[in-house]
Amino acid sequence: MRAAIYRGPGEIAVEEVPRPEIESPTDAIVRVTHTAVCGSDLWFYRGQSDREEGSRVGHEPMGIVEEVGDDVRSVEPGDRVFAPFVISCGRCEFCRKGLHTSCVNGDSWGGDNGGGQGEYVRATEADGTLVRVPDRHADDEDTLEAILPLTDVMGTGHHAAVSAGVSEGDSCIVVGDGAVGLCGVLAARRLGAERIIAMGHHEDRLELAESFGATETIAARGQDAVDAADDLTNGGANHVLECVGAASAMETAIDVCRPGGTVGYVGVPHGVDDSGLDVFSLFGDNIALNGGVAPVRAYADELLADVLQGTLDPSPIFTKTVDLDGVPEGYRAMDEREAIKVLVKL
């Protein structure tokens, strides 16, 4: 089969690799029809995080089940499915409490499992991982493109809102105008927030945030962004979603959080190790910090229900579409901020 391969900073290649096969009775093989390039992929693409050269990439698969192991009960060949960005069993202590990203039987989509940006993947825990799309929606392209963000960014934005404690009638600030931040706006609106302030520095993305439900936007960064947020909220918001994953964004999120409030963070915290986290600001203002890597499988069923009934549509985050051969171009476009998120159709 063919799959996208990391060949070093700034270099993605599409190459022939061994196709995954059933190895365990809990396995399923999925023929990928849709996937995506993630903002988190840019960290290794830019050489800002370590990744083995020659490794398969991608972690947002959707497709058709081709084959299942003897113990698989939830899906069968021919089913349309999508899968979260990590594999989880659904039965261990952590999966049962909704923390699928800490699954003791967890696995990734890379390596011998195929790579999410490739023609086939193996789900080593099919029953706990794969989410079946009802047959009546299985070939509706618009619906499938609305479902695909549930593999990662929509669930991650939702985790930010949940972690920040957003509920009916609340005011919140969303730090970040990438795909996760935009999905955070959608999630805050879905949870009933009355006032949603989207913060970023790309006017086109902030316009999309407004269409997603942001009531106000701030096009600034650093102290200018903090000052603007303070002016709008008279001293900060009780609920702040940090959706970037950089030390500067975390600092901004803490600075715009009202005393006694909560920062829900889901961005992989790059740079925080080097510069440290201002714990004294959290301590002095009794600000809670809550979140982490999003257990998107825990949210997949409820978010899918909303997509299928037409009340949730994150698909506008896809601003460029490529085929498998176009994956290297997709990385370049996202790296150069020409696309918010790239859809890959195989």
C-alpha positions as CSV (number, residue, x, y, z in Angstrom):
1,M,0.0,0.0,0.0
2,R,1.0,3.7,-0.1
3,A,1.4,5.9,2.9
4,A,2.9,9.3,3.9
5,I,6.3,9.0,5.4
6,Y,8.3,11.5,7.5
7,R,11.8,12.0,5.9
8,G,13.1,14.8,8.0
9,P,12.1,18.4,8.8
10,G,10.1,19.9,6.0
11,E,10.0,16.6,4.0
12,I,7.0,14.3,3.7
13,A,7.1,11.5,1.0
14,V,4.4,9.1,-0.2
15,E,5.9,5.7,-0.5
16,E,5.1,2.0,-0.8
17,V,5.0,0.2,2.6
18,P,3.8,-3.2,3.8
19,R,0.0,-3.3,4.3
20,P,-1.1,-4.1,7.8
21,E,-2.7,-7.5,8.4
22,I,-4.9,-9.1,11.1
23,E,-2.5,-10.3,13.8
24,S,-4.8,-10.5,16.9
25,P,-8.5,-11.5,17.3
26,T,-9.2,-7.9,18.5
27,D,-7.9,-6.4,15.2
28,A,-9.7,-4.8,12.3
29,I,-8.3,-3.6,9.0
30,V,-9.8,-0.3,7.7
31,R,-9.4,1.0,4.1
32,V,-9.0,4.7,4.6
33,T,-11.2,7.0,2.5
34,H,-10.7,10.3,4.4
35,T,-8.1,11.6,6.8
36,A,-6.4,14.9,7.6
37,V,-3.2,16.8,8.4
38,C,-3.2,18.0,12.0
39,G,-1.7,21.1,13.5
40,S,0.2,18.8,15.9
41,D,1.9,17.2,12.8
42,L,3.6,20.5,12.2
43,W,5.8,20.2,15.3
44,F,7.8,17.3,13.8
45,Y,7.5,18.7,10.3
46,R,9.2,21.9,11.5
47,G,11.8,20.0,13.4
48,Q,10.5,21.3,16.7
49,S,9.8,17.8,18.2
50,D,11.6,14.5,17.7
51,R,10.3,11.9,15.3
52,E,12.1,8.9,13.7
53,E,12.9,9.5,10.0
54,G,11.1,6.9,7.9
55,S,8.1,6.7,10.2
56,R,4.5,6.7,8.9
57,V,2.4,9.7,9.9
58,G,-1.2,10.6,10.4
59,H,-3.7,9.9,13.1
60,E,-7.2,10.8,11.9
61,P,-8.6,7.9,9.9
62,M,-12.0,7.3,8.5
63,G,-12.9,4.5,6.1
64,I,-14.5,1.2,5.4
65,V,-13.9,-2.0,7.5
66,E,-12.2,-4.6,5.3
67,E,-11.5,-7.4,7.7
68,V,-12.0,-8.2,11.4
69,G,-10.5,-10.5,13.9
70,D,-12.5,-13.4,15.5
71,D,-13.3,-11.4,18.7
72,V,-14.5,-8.2,17.1
73,R,-18.2,-7.7,17.7
74,S,-19.0,-3.9,17.2
75,V,-18.2,-3.7,13.5
76,E,-18.1,-5.9,10.4
77,P,-16.7,-5.7,6.9
78,G,-18.4,-3.0,4.9
79,D,-19.1,-0.7,7.8
80,R,-18.2,2.9,7.6
81,V,-16.2,3.9,10.6
82,F,-14.0,6.7,12.0
83,A,-11.5,6.5,14.8
84,P,-10.0,8.8,17.4
85,F,-6.3,9.7,17.2
86,V,-5.3,7.0,19.6
87,I,-6.3,3.4,19.9
88,S,-8.1,2.3,23.1
89,C,-9.6,-0.9,24.4
90,G,-12.8,0.5,26.0
91,R,-12.7,-1.9,28.9
92,C,-9.7,-1.0,31.2
93,E,-9.9,1.1,34.3
94,F,-9.1,4.3,32.4
95,C,-11.4,3.8,29.4
96,R,-14.3,3.0,31.8
97,K,-13.8,6.4,33.4
98,G,-13.6,8.2,30.1
99,L,-9.8,8.6,30.0
100,H,-9.2,6.7,26.8
101,T,-5.8,8.4,26.2
102,S,-4.5,6.6,29.2
103,C,-5.7,3.2,28.1
104,V,-3.4,0.4,29.4
105,N,-3.9,-1.4,26.1
106,G,-3.5,1.7,24.0
107,D,-1.7,2.0,20.7
108,S,-1.0,4.5,17.9
109,W,-1.8,4.5,14.2
110,G,1.9,4.6,13.2
111,G,4.4,1.9,12.6
112,D,3.0,-1.5,11.5
113,N,-0.5,-0.2,12.1
114,G,-0.3,1.7,8.9
115,G,-0.2,5.4,9.6
116,G,-3.4,7.5,9.4
117,Q,-2.3,9.2,6.2
118,G,-2.1,6.0,4.3
119,E,-4.4,3.6,2.4
120,Y,-5.0,1.1,5.2
121,V,-4.8,1.0,9.0
122,R,-5.0,-1.7,11.6
123,A,-7.1,-0.9,14.7
124,T,-5.6,-3.3,17.3
125,E,-8.5,-2.8,19.7
126,A,-11.4,-2.4,17.1
127,D,-14.3,-2.7,19.6
128,G,-13.0,0.0,21.8
129,T,-11.8,2.3,19.1
130,L,-13.8,2.3,15.9
131,V,-17.0,4.3,15.8
132,R,-19.6,3.1,13.3
133,V,-21.4,5.6,11.1
134,P,-25.1,4.6,10.5
135,D,-25.7,3.1,7.1
136,R,-28.0,5.9,6.0
137,H,-25.1,8.5,6.4
138,A,-22.3,6.2,5.3
139,D,-22.0,7.7,1.7
140,D,-23.1,11.2,2.3
141,E,-20.0,13.2,1.6
142,D,-21.1,16.4,3.4
143,T,-21.9,14.5,6.5
144,L,-18.6,12.5,6.4
145,E,-16.6,15.7,6.2
146,A,-18.5,17.0,9.2
147,I,-17.8,13.8,11.1
148,L,-14.1,13.6,10.3
149,P,-13.0,16.4,12.8
150,L,-14.4,14.1,15.5
151,T,-11.3,12.0,15.1
152,D,-9.3,14.8,16.8
153,V,-9.8,18.5,16.7
154,M,-13.6,18.7,17.4
155,G,-13.2,16.3,20.4
156,T,-10.1,18.2,21.5
157,G,-11.9,21.6,21.3
158,H,-14.7,20.0,23.3
159,H,-12.3,18.8,25.9
160,A,-11.0,22.3,26.3
161,A,-14.5,23.7,26.9
162,V,-15.4,20.8,29.3
163,S,-12.1,21.2,31.2
164,A,-12.6,24.9,31.5
165,G,-16.0,24.3,33.0
166,V,-18.1,26.0,30.3
167,S,-21.8,25.7,30.8
168,E,-25.1,27.4,30.1
169,G,-25.0,31.2,30.2
170,D,-21.2,31.4,30.8
171,S,-18.7,33.8,29.3
172,C,-15.4,32.4,28.0
173,I,-12.3,33.2,26.1
174,V,-10.8,30.9,23.5
175,V,-7.1,31.4,23.0
176,G,-6.1,30.3,19.5
177,D,-7.6,30.5,16.0
178,G,-6.4,27.2,14.6
179,A,-8.6,24.2,14.0
180,V,-8.7,23.3,17.7
181,G,-9.5,26.8,18.8
182,L,-12.3,27.1,16.2
183,C,-13.7,23.8,17.4
184,G,-13.4,25.2,20.9
185,V,-15.7,28.0,19.9
186,L,-18.2,25.4,18.5
187,A,-18.0,23.4,21.7
188,A,-18.5,26.4,23.9
189,R,-21.6,27.4,21.9
190,R,-22.9,23.8,22.1
191,L,-22.5,23.8,25.9
192,G,-24.6,27.0,26.1
193,A,-22.0,29.8,26.6
194,E,-23.6,33.2,26.2
195,R,-20.5,35.1,25.4
196,I,-17.5,33.6,23.5
197,I,-14.5,35.7,22.8
198,A,-12.2,34.3,20.2
199,M,-8.5,35.4,20.3
200,G,-6.1,35.0,17.5
201,H,-4.2,37.0,14.9
202,H,-5.6,35.9,11.5
203,E,-8.6,37.9,10.4
204,D,-10.0,35.2,8.1
205,R,-9.9,32.6,10.9
206,L,-11.6,35.0,13.4
207,E,-14.4,35.6,10.8
208,L,-14.9,31.8,10.8
209,A,-14.9,31.9,14.6
210,E,-17.8,34.4,14.4
211,S,-19.7,32.1,12.1
212,F,-19.1,29.3,14.6
213,G,-20.6,31.4,17.4
214,A,-18.0,33.8,18.7
215,T,-19.7,36.9,20.0
216,E,-16.5,39.0,19.9
217,T,-13.0,38.6,18.5
218,I,-9.5,39.9,19.5
219,A,-6.9,40.1,16.7
220,A,-3.8,40.6,18.8
221,R,-1.1,38.7,20.7
222,G,0.9,39.1,23.8
223,Q,0.2,42.0,26.1
224,D,-2.0,43.7,23.5
225,A,-4.3,40.7,23.5
226,V,-4.4,40.5,27.3
227,D,-5.2,44.2,27.5
228,A,-8.0,43.9,25.0
229,A,-9.5,40.9,26.8
230,D,-9.4,42.7,30.1
231,D,-11.2,45.7,28.6
232,L,-13.9,43.5,27.1
233,T,-14.5,41.4,30.2
234,N,-13.7,44.0,32.9
235,G,-10.9,41.8,34.3
236,G,-11.0,38.5,32.6
237,A,-13.2,35.5,32.0
238,N,-14.1,32.7,34.4
239,H,-13.6,30.1,31.7
240,V,-10.6,30.1,29.3
241,L,-9.7,27.6,26.6
242,E,-6.1,27.3,25.7
243,C,-6.0,25.7,22.3
244,V,-2.5,26.4,20.9
245,G,0.1,24.5,22.8
246,A,2.8,27.1,23.2
247,A,4.2,28.7,26.3
248,S,3.1,32.1,25.2
249,A,-0.4,31.0,24.7
250,M,-0.5,29.3,28.1
251,E,0.7,32.6,29.7
252,T,-1.9,34.5,27.8
253,A,-4.6,32.1,28.9
254,I,-3.6,32.5,32.6
255,D,-3.4,36.3,32.2
256,V,-6.9,36.6,30.9
257,C,-8.5,34.2,33.4
258,R,-10.5,35.9,36.1
259,P,-9.5,35.2,39.7
260,G,-11.2,32.0,40.8
261,G,-11.6,30.9,37.2
262,T,-10.4,27.8,35.2
263,V,-8.1,27.4,32.3
264,G,-8.9,24.3,30.2
265,Y,-5.8,23.4,28.2
266,V,-5.5,21.0,25.4
267,G,-2.6,22.3,23.3
268,V,0.6,20.1,23.6
269,P,2.6,22.4,25.8
270,H,5.7,23.1,23.6
271,G,8.1,25.5,25.2
272,V,6.7,25.3,28.7
273,D,9.6,23.0,29.8
274,D,12.1,25.6,28.7
275,S,10.5,28.7,30.1
276,G,8.6,27.2,33.0
277,L,5.0,27.9,34.0
278,D,4.0,30.9,36.1
279,V,2.6,28.9,38.9
280,F,2.6,32.0,41.2
281,S,-0.1,33.6,38.9
282,L,-2.3,30.6,39.3
283,F,-1.6,30.4,43.1
284,G,-2.2,34.1,43.7
285,D,-5.5,34.3,41.9
286,N,-6.8,30.8,42.8
287,I,-6.9,29.9,39.1
288,A,-7.4,26.2,38.3
289,L,-5.6,24.5,35.5
290,N,-7.4,21.6,34.0
291,G,-7.1,19.5,30.9
292,G,-4.5,17.5,29.0
293,V,-4.5,15.3,25.9
294,A,-8.1,14.9,24.9
295,P,-9.8,11.6,25.3
296,V,-11.9,12.1,22.1
297,R,-13.3,8.6,22.2
298,A,-15.2,9.6,25.3
299,Y,-17.0,12.4,23.4
300,A,-17.3,10.7,20.0
301,D,-20.8,9.3,20.4
302,E,-22.5,12.4,21.7
303,L,-20.8,14.7,19.1
304,L,-21.6,12.2,16.3
305,A,-25.3,12.4,17.3
306,D,-25.2,16.2,17.0
307,V,-23.5,16.0,13.6
308,L,-26.1,13.5,12.3
309,Q,-29.0,15.6,13.5
310,G,-27.5,18.7,11.8
311,T,-26.8,20.8,14.9
312,L,-23.0,20.5,14.7
313,D,-20.8,21.0,11.6
314,P,-17.1,21.6,12.1
315,S,-16.3,20.9,8.4
316,P,-15.6,24.6,7.5
317,I,-12.2,24.1,9.2
318,F,-11.1,22.2,6.1
319,T,-9.9,24.9,3.8
320,K,-7.9,22.8,1.4
321,T,-8.5,19.3,0.0
322,V,-5.8,17.0,-1.4
323,D,-5.4,13.4,-2.4
324,L,-2.8,11.0,-1.0
325,D,-0.2,12.3,-3.4
326,G,-1.0,15.8,-2.3
327,V,-0.2,15.2,1.4
328,P,3.3,16.8,1.2
329,E,1.6,19.9,-0.3
330,G,-0.9,19.8,2.5
331,Y,1.8,20.0,5.1
332,R,3.4,22.9,3.3
333,A,0.1,24.8,3.0
334,M,-0.6,24.4,6.8
335,D,3.0,25.2,7.7
336,E,2.8,28.5,5.7
337,R,-0.7,29.3,7.1
338,E,-2.3,29.0,3.7
339,A,-4.8,26.4,5.1
340,I,-6.4,26.0,8.5
341,K,-6.7,22.3,8.2
342,V,-6.2,20.0,5.2
343,L,-8.6,17.3,4.3
344,V,-7.2,14.2,2.6
345,K,-9.5,12.1,0.4
346,L,-8.2,8.8,-0.9
